[in-house]
């Protein structure tokens, strides 16, 4: 009898959660003042509050929560297996419904706290840019521009003799870069920074992950085990997610705008280096000859950094990377990013609008 009541409660919980999720997605799809209220009032409030709280703690609260969830999840699965072996079918049904209800409420919380921003496509309006369809010739011009900029920034970095950035210094400088640019671009206003080094650094390399934002705690996590010359851009990219730009191409573009306008050459080089790689890959998909022609014009130091990056990830190659790429691709597609993982490369369209190509 008790189990029947428990099953009924879980079914009610699932029904309520499904209704809440549909209502929230309907709000995002409809747009209008209610959606604006979510994006520009509710999100700013909850994100600022969470960053203010988590920013006071040196370790990643979100990563600790993920570890606890993993342990609880394993225990839950073992208990389900135990009930299956014992033939406790009603208990098993109750646990399955409870697990489904918990996952659905977590998804609702994800949407409410951050996930709704995958439906926010206001980058063009926010930055007064217009992205149009581009040709191979346009892509060639962009890549040529980025080759020149990257070569220049590499030379400036080598001439400066600057040492690699310490983690806390890098996080602080990135936040300051946003603060300075927000004077001319208020949409990039960033208060109460909460940027931390991921506790899973070494393991993330098997997945090819350089950073992520925790949608439940609003901490920006940077994988600081990867080569130091790409970390400044990753930091700016993850802060872009905190500011409210969920689509990866948008976060890439915002990260580039901020990093490329900083006085620190380590940030400027990291930004141009990343954008050059995206542009060359896109051009290579259309015309391998043109891509090789422009790549041969890059500075020796730039090509050496690419070699270092390639050698670094070669140590972590394996089936895990392949499976995680497929899963992440599906995650992005499920969240309104039709190009999946290739969404990152779509930043080239915004770069063309930015450079006036």
Buried (B, 14 or more C-beta within 10 A) or exposed (E): EEEEEBBEBBEEBBEBBEEBBEEBBEBBEEEEEEBEEBBBEEBBEBBBEBBBBBBEEEEBBBBEEBEEEEEEEEEBEEEBEEBEEEEBEEBBBBBBBBBBBBEBBBEBEBBBBBBBBBBBEBBEEBBEBEBEEBEEEBBBBBBBBBBBBBBBBBBBBEEEEEEEBEBEEBBBBBBBBBBBBBEEBEBBBBBBBBBBBBBBBEBBBBBBBBBBBBBBBBBBBBBBBBBBBBBBBBBBBBBBBBBBBBBBBBBBBBBBBBBBBBEBBBBBBBBBBBBBBBBBBBBBEEBEEBBEBBBEEBBEBBEEBBEEBEEBBEEBEEEEBEEBBEEBBEEBBEBBBEBBBBBBBBBBBBBBBBEEB
